[in-house]
Amino acid sequence: MKGRNTVGLLETTTAQIVPQDASWRTTARGRLEQLTMPYWALGRLMDLAEDLAGITRSMQPPVTRRVIVTMASDHGVAAEGVSQYPQEVTAQMVHNFAQGGAGINALAQVGRARLVVVDMGVLGDLSPLVRAGKILSRRMGPGTRNIAHGPAMEREEAVRCLEAGIMIAQELGPSVDLFGTGDMGIGNTTPSSAIAAVFSGRPAIEVTGRGTGIDEARLGWKSSIVQQALDLNRPDPADGLDVLAKVGGFEIGGIAGLILGAAAQRKPVIVDGFISTAGALIAHALAPGAADYMIAAHRSAERGHRLMLDYLGKHPLLDLDLRLGEGTGAALAMPLIEAAARLLSEVSTFAEAAVSEAAP
Amino acid sequence: MKGRNTVGLLETTTAQIVPQDASWRTTARGRLEQLTMPYWALGRLMDLAEDLAGITRSMQPPVTRRVIVTMASDHGVAAEGVSQYPQEVTAQMVHNFAQGGAGINALAQVGRARLVVVDMGVLGDLSPLVRAGKILSRRMGPGTRNIAHGPAMEREEAVRCLEAGIMIAQELGPSVDLFGTGDMGIGNTTPSSAIAAVFSGRPAIEVTGRGTGIDEARLGWKSSIVQQALDLNRPDPADGLDVLAKVGGFEIGGIAGLILGAAAQRKPVIVDGFISTAGALIAHALAPGAADYMIAAHRSAERGHRLMLDYLGKHPLLDLDLRLGEGTGAALAMPLIEAAARLLSEVSTFAEAAVSEAAP
């Protein structure tokens, strides 16, 4: 991003975000109620179809061209032993993404989505992958600082990683109808738990979970680190930038930016799991209207996710005990988005199909 | 089916059904535990991958060639006013399927599945659709008899509709990896509720739901009709044929047969919603091992479905307040089956991708 003039991009973008269009929602509901099936018989898919009409201002919501943007970064707090995996795994998994061997590579195929992997600040040299065109680089540095000892990043860095996400959404925008978020970063459930605690107002112990699968003892330790980061940094829940800078992460900022960029384009964005929802909370704090463009993919097995979704007023589509991240939940939700769009544009009404309606 | 020698097909088929292969399950689990992700981090998809290996005896479970078989039939009990739709809607909806305007037409696209519609006994003349190659005819007659006044069909007819389903599975088998069930039939939640009551041992009032959306008063009436059918016919839960004949339906028998046919071929079959699960209960009563080949698509909004799934030991993949039938839930589950198969065949292990494992 060096040399590009990004002054004001964050403010410009958040100012462009307006709510869903109520009249398109009403028009969609009118048609959905007349489809050749009992009233609202496809339940949540019909709610989603109404959302898609309100988001895209269309009765044929385009959702064919799909991308999952998986943001990777490292975290200084990994030094506290909050994960059971060594920090080098972040870079190793980015190589795995580039080679097509990870969970998200398989599931992006199911979602018929292109996968875009972004280095937001991974420890280690990923430049060969960048030169080979396998990943994008929007590096902020070799990981954040340790939130147990001070802020994750400067406020100016928080702006920059949000703007990196916004610009990726802008660059992809002309060829994308439907965005999905994803993350990779050893230790990143720790800042995500801190973000959940800040916005929900709950203590760390209620929102901190097992991440990659730590045991009870390490969970207690991790929760104490989250609480220490909150007590030390005192992030202000009324100031999304402050929360991101003090207890966030580069990939979390990138995800938040991607969501803002999608919302500004009036395109739906599927929010993956626990870490992506932390990004969604930052996006919501900066522009509450962005929530109108978010679709919650699934309820993560990670403790705290439910509280975060409730805070955003989102009911997730899937509940499959997933806790991987990478964008895997977003990819799995994509066929359901397609289903909702097809309901609106392809299914006949009672009148069109000459089917008798219910007795009054 | 006239003129075809089907003597013994039901017995032959049920005798071919053997449990999932435990050694393939073990091999699959061994690999899934080594995939480049935290232990079992894709939760229910990994359970499903293990099932697919046990079902297909393969580490590359084939699931690409898919069909939804939607069985349509009418029900004498509709005369009791148990539905809010007139009986003519069954035939009208079959026309709608043939014209591509129904919910299942849109959602079969999402599931990348071919749709096969079968007339098992619809009131009205559908022969133009049969001649046009739009639907298959396996007509048992113009609907069942009224279960509130006697058995739905003769025992011999129950055998015939099961065998019709088995033969469809056999005919489609060479070009199909993954089956899905579906139903259409005004009034068919009433026999399905009766079947649920028989096997669960619960009174009608606990398993009878609103179907297409009847009000409280009509729900009470419908429940009393279900109870009357049970009290009058006294179906024997130890005898699946007796249950089908006394309180079933032609499409329910066809669905049960399709499931048995798929299980005999060792192929996965996705069980759609409430009516399809009634068919699954009949199939299970005739060959308990068939349950090993069933995948429950979703939890229907219809009261009683949970009890039926619990009886079969099935945990559904989706919970989206669907209550349409037609195979729509099965179609929506197909991408999840694809995801599970891709996990097993496409994702690298830690060793293959040179990713560090968790600390012990």
Interface residues (C-beta under 8 A of the other chain):
Chain A: L35 T36 M37 P38 Y39 A41 L42 G43 R44 L45 Q84 Y85 P86 E88 V89 Q92 M93 H95 N96 Q99 G100 G101 A102 G103 N105 A106 L107 Q109 V110 G111 G211 T212 G213 A301 L317 L318 D319 L320 D321 L322 R323 L324 T328 L332 P335 L336 E338 A339 R342 L343 E346 V347 S348 E352 A353 A354 V355 S356 E357 A358 A359
Chain B: L35 T36 M37 P38 Y39 A41 L42 G43 R44 L45 Q84 Y85 P86 E88 V89 Q92 M93 H95 N96 Q99 G100 G101 A102 G103 N105 A106 L107 Q109 V110 G111 G211 T212 G213 A301 L317 L318 D319 L320 D321 L322 R323 L324 T328 L332 P335 L336 E338 A339 R342 L343 E346 V347 S348 E352 A353 A354 V355 S356 E357 A358 A359
